[in-house]
Amino acid sequence: MSQAQEPRYLIGLMSGTSTDGADGVLAAFSDTARPQILASASLRMPQALRQELLDLNRAGHNELERAGLASCRLADLYAQVVADLLAQANLPASRIAAIGAHGQTVRHRPELGFTIQLNAPAQLAENTGIAVVADFRSRDVAAGGQGAPLVPAFHEAIFAGDRTVTVLNLGGIANISILRPGQDVTGFDTGPANVLMDMWCLAHTGQPYDKDGAWSAGGKVHQPLLAALIESEPWLALPPPKSTGRDLFNRAWLQTRLAGFETVTPQDVQATLRALTAETVAQAIRVHAPDSQTLIICGGGTGNHALIEDLQSRLPSVQLSTSDAHGIASQSMEALAFAWLAHAFLSGHPAGTPSVSGARRKTILGCLYPA
């Protein structure tokens, strides 16, 4: 009798569009079972680093040096998360096959042939003693793809079954993965999720996000403003493949569209931004996944109860659940995705998905920085 294969231990790290912190998971991977999360950890983003990362989304003075320094500080934060994970799992660094570290996106311009994620993977490998797989988007962009979203191939590996399922990730940006039996996975960004709501909430309440969606729930959706937000943005009407980020949906984008709506209260603007997320997600599902009766939701937005209620009201025939109900904590999904992408890289599995990104061919995503 052959012995059971030893699991491969990997760490996944994620700091997303919201720039609120760094999430990490340590998981065991095998060829025969769903990955098992052994530890999870999160650290808040230091305010100075968060502000610098946000500032670097725009052109500015001395941005090359500032980007280099921010990359090093981000790698320091990642290393702290790794140390927490190893301590929780009681595993030495030598047992970890690799860290999948995405970095912080500050420019995403696939139409111009490039995407930039700030990171210092060599420093992370040096400081942790663990190999790092990073730069997951560039190869797909080089092959003519969007380089995003990256998670549909992972969602397919975890949730695909004998019926059509849509997986919704509510991070800073919302994206969906459409899983149909016997067909290639499809998916794309649908528009803003938390990015505009978090920004508006911080500006008007001093809180980094709208906890449970309670502030927006006390407001009223301003229908003319909602219509203006949707109708004024050509990107929302584009067919997939498509991806987006803070390059488009940022403070300047919102301020421009609020002109003429100065009498709308800040709380009502927040309710309207929540409705913008719900409506653009629901419309994407109605058009591109009308046969989907199940919607699995993950990401930080799962805690926004008002947003989830908005989605359900717009998709009355779809059964909504969070990934927690399917065995994976919603807050850990993106970090686990990058552990899976590192596993795919080490296995020589092409995780680049033309049916999602529009690339010419499947590609192996990532670059290796040995320990």
RODO-2510 file (C-alpha; in nm, 4 decimals, decimal comma):
residues 371
     n   res          X          Y          Z
     1     m     0,0000     0,0000     0,0000
     2     s     0,1384     0,3417    -0,0926
     3     q     0,1745     0,5991     0,1789
     4     a    -0,0457     0,9089     0,1818
     5     q     0,1215     1,2074     0,0223
     6     e     0,2701     1,4588     0,2638
     7     p     0,0724     1,7845     0,2473
     8     r     0,2370     2,0957     0,1097
     9     y     0,2239     2,3885     0,3523
    10     l     0,1869     2,7345     0,2002
    11     i     0,1193     3,0847     0,3248
    12     g    -0,0974     3,3334     0,1397
    13     l    -0,0808     3,7080     0,2022
    14     m    -0,3173     3,9789     0,0831
    15     s    -0,3463     4,3543     0,1267
    16     g    -0,6292     4,4681    -0,0949
    17     t    -0,7733     4,7811    -0,2477
    18     s    -0,9132     4,8909     0,0873
    19     t    -0,5547     4,9125     0,2268
    20     d    -0,6901     4,8544     0,5772
    21     g    -0,4479     4,5768     0,6671
    22     a    -0,2642     4,2618     0,5701
    23     d    -0,4393     3,9251     0,5931
    24     g    -0,2631     3,5918     0,5937
    25     v    -0,3395     3,2224     0,6102
    26     l    -0,1249     2,9140     0,6508
    27     a    -0,2844     2,6183     0,4745
    28     a    -0,2113     2,2565     0,3947
    29     f    -0,2577     2,1520     0,0318
    30     s    -0,2923     1,8047    -0,1143
    31     d    -0,3954     1,6645    -0,4504
    32     t    -0,7088     1,4978    -0,3156
    33     a    -0,8789     1,7403    -0,0779
    34     r    -0,9765     2,1017    -0,0332
    35     p    -0,6948     2,3075     0,1283
    36     q    -0,7098     2,3100     0,5066
    37     i    -0,6480     2,6408     0,6842
    38     l    -0,4247     2,5809     0,9862
    39     a    -0,3824     2,9421     1,0973
    40     s    -0,5021     3,2882     1,0024
    41     a    -0,3782     3,6320     1,1043
    42     s    -0,4449     3,9967     1,0270
    43     l    -0,2554     4,3132     1,1075
    44     r    -0,3820     4,6663     1,0660
    45     m    -0,1994     4,8748     0,8108
    46     p     0,0039     5,1458     0,9889
    47     q    -0,1638     5,4754     0,9081
    48     a     0,1487     5,6351     0,7590
    49     l     0,2028     5,3382     0,5276
    50     r    -0,1660     5,3272     0,4336
    51     q    -0,1631     5,6948     0,3409
    52     e     0,1529     5,6563     0,1367
    53     l     0,0075     5,3616    -0,0543
    54     l    -0,3080     5,5603    -0,1257
    55     d    -0,1034     5,8606    -0,2364
    56     l     0,1027     5,6412    -0,4689
    57     n    -0,2123     5,5561    -0,6625
    58     r    -0,1662     5,9022    -0,8163
    59     a     0,1312     6,0569    -0,9910
    60     g     0,3395     6,2607    -0,7497
    61     h     0,6802     6,3972    -0,6523
    62     n     0,9661     6,1490    -0,6094
    63     e     0,7253     5,8583    -0,6462
    64     l     0,9889     5,6022    -0,7505
    65     e     1,1831     5,6354    -0,4246
    66     r     0,8642     5,6604    -0,2215
    67     a     0,7324     5,3447    -0,3884
    68     g     1,0535     5,1602    -0,3100
    69     l     1,0417     5,2592     0,0551
    70     a     0,6709     5,1720     0,0826
    71     s     0,7422     4,8307    -0,0701
    72     c     1,0010     4,7605     0,1990
    73     r     0,7649     4,8686     0,4775
    74     l     0,4889     4,6520     0,3332
    75     a     0,7265     4,3530     0,3254
    76     d     0,8037     4,4201     0,6930
    77     l     0,4309     4,4061     0,7705
    78     y     0,3948     4,0848     0,5702
    79     a     0,6852     3,9310     0,7648
    80     q     0,5052     4,0058     1,0919
    81     v     0,1942     3,8290     0,9636
    82     v     0,4090     3,5296     0,8618
    83     a     0,5625     3,5139     1,2105
    84     d     0,2158     3,5168     1,3661
    85     l     0,1014     3,2356     1,1384
    86     l     0,4036     3,0164     1,2128
    87     a     0,3558     3,0675     1,5865
    88     q    -0,0126     2,9781     1,5692
    89     a     0,0469     2,6638     1,3631
    90     n     0,3581     2,5683     1,5634
    91     l     0,5493     2,5096     1,2418
    92     p     0,9068     2,6133     1,1565
    93     a     0,9751     2,8215     0,8476
    94     s     1,1553     2,5233     0,6950
    95     r     0,8220     2,3372     0,6635
    96     i     0,6657     2,6054     0,4446
    97     a     0,7022     2,5453     0,0716
    98     a     0,6381     2,9081    -0,0239
    99     i     0,4595     3,2319     0,0529
   100     g     0,2188     3,3672    -0,2069
   101     a     0,2432     3,7467    -0,1695
   102     h     0,0356     3,9629    -0,4008
   103     g     0,1575     4,3096    -0,3001
   104     q    -0,0358     4,6362    -0,3197
   105     t    -0,1736     4,7447    -0,6557
   106     v    -0,0995     5,1118    -0,7275
   107     r    -0,1418     5,1093    -1,1054
   108     h    -0,3452     4,8684    -1,3127
   109     r    -0,3367     4,9578    -1,6824
   110     p    -0,3629     4,6336    -1,8805
   111     e    -0,4836     4,8301    -2,1821
   112     l    -0,1356     4,9882    -2,1841
   113     g     0,0378     4,6574    -2,1160
   114     f     0,1361     4,6925    -1,7505
   115     t     0,0240     4,6474    -1,3920
   116     i     0,2181     4,7475    -1,0781
   117     q     0,1937     4,5877    -0,7348
   118     l     0,4253     4,7323    -0,4722
   119     n     0,6107     4,4562    -0,2913
   120     a     0,9614     4,3570    -0,1856
   121     p     0,9493     3,9785    -0,2289
   122     a     1,3272     3,9354    -0,2079
   123     q     1,3261     4,1141     0,1277
   124     l     1,0313     3,9045     0,2445
   125     a     1,2137     3,5840     0,1478
   126     e     1,5296     3,7025     0,3242
   127     n     1,3500     3,8059     0,6425
   128     t     1,1340     3,4940     0,6742
   129     g     1,3641     3,2252     0,5344
   130     i     1,0790     3,1102     0,3098
   131     a     1,0571     3,1143    -0,0698
   132     v     0,8180     3,3764    -0,2070
   133     v     0,6023     3,3621    -0,5181
   134     a     0,4966     3,7107    -0,6272
   135     d     0,4033     3,9217    -0,9318
   136     f     0,0990     3,7121    -1,0245
   137     r    -0,0558     3,9510    -1,2775
   138     s     0,2222     4,0489    -1,5195
   139     r     0,2452     3,7290    -1,7245
   140     d    -0,1267     3,7305    -1,8035
   141     v    -0,1032     4,0968    -1,9060
   142     a     0,1953     4,0118    -2,1262
   143     a    -0,0230     3,7479    -2,2941
   144     g    -0,2808     4,0136    -2,3778
   145     g    -0,5019     3,9601    -2,0726
   146     q    -0,6395     4,1829    -1,8004
   147     g    -0,4268     4,0209    -1,5297
   148     a    -0,7403     4,0329    -1,3163
   149     p    -0,9416     3,9145    -1,1444
   150     l    -0,7078     3,6408    -1,0240
   151     v    -0,9466     3,4491    -0,8004
   152     p    -1,1884     3,2775    -1,0465
   153     a    -0,9520     2,9840    -1,1102
   154     f    -0,9249     2,9359    -0,7332
   155     h    -1,3018     2,9642    -0,6904
   156     e    -1,3422     2,6989    -0,9590
   157     a    -1,1050     2,4644    -0,7772
   158     i    -1,2938     2,5103    -0,4488
   159     f    -1,6615     2,5520    -0,5382
   160     a    -1,7269     2,3982    -0,8818
   161     g    -1,9967     2,1305    -0,8827
   162     d    -2,2932     1,9986    -1,0749
   163     r    -2,4860     2,3274    -1,0951
   164     t    -2,4146     2,6869    -1,1888
   165     v    -2,2705     2,8840    -0,8979
   166     t    -2,1590     3,2463    -0,8848
   167     v    -1,8957     3,3523    -0,6323
   168     l    -1,8867     3,7201    -0,5361
   169     n    -1,5808     3,8770    -0,3757
   170     l    -1,6586     4,2038    -0,1993
   171     g    -1,3209     4,3661    -0,1449
   172     g    -1,2380     4,7222    -0,2382
   173     i    -1,3557     4,6231    -0,5863
   174     a    -1,6292     4,3651    -0,6482
   175     n    -1,5677     4,0716    -0,8790
   176     i    -1,7638     3,7626    -0,9701
   177     s    -1,6668     3,4115    -1,0781
   178     i    -1,9244     3,2137    -1,2765
   179     l    -1,8867     2,8369    -1,2404
   180     r    -2,0852     2,6245    -1,4881
   181     p    -2,0516     2,2442    -1,4977
   182     g    -1,8369     2,1309    -1,7887
   183     q    -1,7465     2,4843    -1,8969
   184     d    -1,4481     2,7100    -1,8452
   185     v    -1,4828     2,9482    -1,5525
   186     t    -1,5635     3,3077    -1,6411
   187     g    -1,5437     3,6163    -1,4242
   188     f    -1,4735     3,9864    -1,4131
   189     d    -1,4744     4,2970    -1,1963
   190     t    -1,8218     4,4493    -1,1674
   191     g    -1,7270     4,7868    -1,0149
   192     p    -1,6699     4,9363    -0,6711
   193     a    -1,7498     4,7337    -0,3602
   194     n    -1,6053     4,8922    -0,0466
   195     v    -1,3576     5,1385    -0,1938
   196     l    -1,5940     5,4366    -0,2300
   197     m    -1,7994     5,3544     0,0798
   198     d    -1,4899     5,3293     0,3004
   199     m    -1,3499     5,6545     0,1646
   200     w    -1,6774     5,8415     0,2193
   201     c    -1,7292     5,6929     0,5660
   202     l    -1,3817     5,7960     0,6802
   203     a    -1,4263     6,1488     0,5477
   204     h    -1,7619     6,2028     0,7211
   205     t    -1,7541     5,9876     1,0353
   206     g    -1,3846     5,9415     1,1071
   207     q    -1,4327     5,5634     1,0955
   208     p    -1,2353     5,3571     0,8434
   209     y    -1,5447     5,1667     0,7321
   210     d    -1,9204     5,1517     0,7874
   211     k    -1,9446     4,8768     1,0498
   212     d    -2,2259     4,6349     0,9617
   213     g    -2,3482     4,8947     0,7103
   214     a    -2,5252     5,0659     1,0004
   215     w    -2,4549     5,4252     0,8911
   216     s    -2,5780     5,3662     0,5370
   217     a    -2,8809     5,1775     0,6695
   218     g    -2,9893     5,4973     0,8458
   219     g    -2,9785     5,6888     0,5189
   220     k    -3,1990     5,6857     0,2112
   221     v    -3,0913     5,5942    -0,1414
   222     h    -3,1048     5,9030    -0,3624
   223     q    -3,2319     5,7555    -0,6881
   224     p    -3,1312     6,0433    -0,9208
   225     l    -2,7770     6,0327    -0,7793
   226     l    -2,7645     5,6535    -0,8167
   227     a    -2,8727     5,6846    -1,1807
   228     a    -2,6106     5,9534    -1,2416
   229     l    -2,3331     5,7419    -1,0884
   230     i    -2,4184     5,4489    -1,3140
   231     e    -2,4994     5,6328    -1,6355
   232     s    -2,1971     5,8628    -1,6221
   233     e    -1,9373     5,5831    -1,6115
   234     p    -1,8750     5,4108    -1,9490
   235     w    -1,6621     5,1374    -1,7866
   236     l    -1,9692     4,9914    -1,6155
   237     a    -2,1308     4,9211    -1,9524
   238     l    -1,8251     4,7488    -2,1015
   239     p    -1,8531     4,3749    -2,1690
   240     p    -1,6063     4,1385    -2,0021
   241     p    -1,3205     4,0722    -1,9870
   242     k    -1,2623     4,3791    -1,7724
   243     s    -1,0948     4,4820    -1,4501
   244     t    -1,0608     4,8027    -1,2531
   245     g    -0,9324     4,9612    -0,9327
   246     r    -0,8463     5,2901    -0,7683
   247     d    -0,7122     5,4137    -1,1012
   248     l    -1,0778     5,4743    -1,1882
   249     f    -1,2943     5,4576    -0,8761
   250     n    -1,1366     5,7133    -0,6455
   251     r    -1,2107     6,0392    -0,4637
   252     a    -1,1870     6,2512    -0,7786
   253     w    -1,4303     6,0198    -0,9602
   254     l    -1,6869     6,0592    -0,6847
   255     q    -1,6431     6,4331    -0,6311
   256     t    -1,6949     6,4989    -1,0016
   257     r    -2,0229     6,3088    -0,9988
   258     l    -2,1501     6,4718    -0,6806
   259     a    -2,1550     6,8105    -0,8560
   260     g    -2,5180     6,9185    -0,8675
   261     f    -2,6110     6,6943    -0,5733
   262     e    -2,4756     6,9150    -0,2952
   263     t    -2,8031     6,8991    -0,1000
   264     v    -2,7827     6,5200    -0,0597
   265     t    -2,6764     6,4472     0,2978
   266     p    -2,3533     6,2519     0,3587
   267     q    -2,5521     5,9648     0,5078
   268     d    -2,7765     5,9484     0,2018
   269     v    -2,4677     5,9535    -0,0223
   270     q    -2,3385     5,6530     0,1736
   271     a    -2,6678     5,4704     0,1231
   272     t    -2,6492     5,5520    -0,2474
   273     l    -2,2915     5,4226    -0,2745
   274     r    -2,4081     5,1006    -0,1108
   275     a    -2,6857     5,0794    -0,3697
   276     l    -2,4291     5,1424    -0,6461
   277     t    -2,2346     4,8349    -0,5380
   278     a    -2,5489     4,6218    -0,5068
   279     e    -2,6970     4,7310    -0,8395
   280     t    -2,3786     4,6868    -1,0452
   281     v    -2,3193     4,3407    -0,8965
   282     a    -2,6815     4,2357    -0,9452
   283     q    -2,6887     4,3639    -1,3019
   284     a    -2,3715     4,1707    -1,3868
   285     i    -2,5279     3,8513    -1,2533
   286     r    -2,8611     3,9115    -1,4278
   287     v    -2,6849     3,9614    -1,7632
   288     h    -2,3960     3,7137    -1,7442
   289     a    -2,5162     3,4453    -1,4996
   290     p    -2,8967     3,4375    -1,5287
   291     d    -2,8905     3,0596    -1,4727
   292     s    -2,7164     3,0929    -1,1365
   293     q    -2,9371     3,0097    -0,8395
   294     t    -2,6574     3,0195    -0,5821
   295     l    -2,4403     3,3164    -0,4874
   296     i    -2,1498     3,2550    -0,2496
   297     i    -2,0183     3,5811    -0,1027
   298     c    -1,6751     3,6402     0,0480
   299     g    -1,4471     3,9314     0,1360
   300     g    -1,4728     4,2173     0,3811
   301     g    -1,8091     4,3308     0,2445
   302     t    -1,9826     4,0255     0,3900
   303     g    -1,9983     4,2159     0,7194
   304     n    -2,2071     4,4925     0,5612
   305     h    -2,5520     4,3566     0,6435
   306     a    -2,7306     4,6397     0,4631
   307     l    -2,5382     4,5599     0,1444
   308     i    -2,6237     4,1892     0,1661
   309     e    -2,9913     4,2793     0,2102
   310     d    -2,9657     4,5096    -0,0929
   311     l    -2,8238     4,2259    -0,3000
   312     q    -3,0938     3,9836    -0,1920
   313     s    -3,3685     4,2315    -0,2778
   314     r    -3,2220     4,2701    -0,6282
   315     l    -3,1721     3,8952    -0,6778
   316     p    -3,4853     3,7464    -0,5187
   317     s    -3,4583     3,4086    -0,6934
   318     v    -3,0922     3,3559    -0,5985
   319     q    -2,9900     3,1841    -0,2755
   320     l    -2,7261     3,3947    -0,0991
   321     s    -2,4748     3,2555     0,1476
   322     t    -2,1273     3,3448     0,2656
   323     s    -1,8253     3,1262     0,2092
   324     d    -1,8288     3,0581     0,5852
   325     a    -2,1326     2,8381     0,5245
   326     h    -1,9207     2,6408     0,2760
   327     g    -1,6305     2,5849     0,5128
   328     i    -1,4001     2,8798     0,4401
   329     a    -1,4040     3,2014     0,6442
   330     s    -1,5017     3,4885     0,4174
   331     q    -1,2238     3,7101     0,5531
   332     s    -0,9644     3,4423     0,4693
   333     m    -1,0694     3,3694     0,1122
   334     e    -0,8415     3,6126    -0,0709
   335     a    -0,5345     3,5226     0,1324
   336     l    -0,6104     3,1536     0,0734
   337     a    -0,6397     3,2301    -0,2979
   338     f    -0,2799     3,3544    -0,3031
   339     a    -0,1610     3,0483    -0,1148
   340     w    -0,3404     2,8449    -0,3850
   341     l    -0,1780     3,0504    -0,6613
   342     a     0,1642     2,9827    -0,5077
   343     h     0,0735     2,6122    -0,4934
   344     a    -0,0286     2,6258    -0,8608
   345     f     0,3032     2,7909    -0,9511
   346     l     0,5080     2,5275    -0,7673
   347     s     0,3002     2,2533    -0,9320
   348     g     0,3495     2,4003    -1,2802
   349     h    -0,0249     2,4520    -1,3116
   350     p    -0,1261     2,7394    -1,5438
   351     a    -0,3630     2,9484    -1,3299
   352     g    -0,3895     3,2197    -1,5942
   353     t    -0,7414     3,1825    -1,7322
   354     p    -0,8130     3,3217    -2,0821
   355     s    -1,1887     3,2761    -2,0344
   356     v    -1,1602     3,5290    -1,7499
   357     s    -0,8832     3,7646    -1,8548
   358     g    -0,9025     3,7534    -2,2343
   359     a    -0,5389     3,6439    -2,2628
   360     r    -0,4224     3,4623    -2,5741
   361     r    -0,3331     3,1482    -2,3814
   362     k    -0,3083     2,9948    -2,0372
   363     t     0,0029     3,0946    -1,8445
   364     i     0,1781     3,0036    -1,5204
   365     l     0,1373     3,3037    -1,2934
   366     g     0,4081     3,4333    -1,0617
   367     c     0,7829     3,4655    -1,0136
   368     l     0,9888     3,2737    -0,7581
   369     y     1,2221     3,4303    -0,5026
   370     p     1,4003     3,1373    -0,3348
   371     a     1,4595     3,1351     0,0394
***
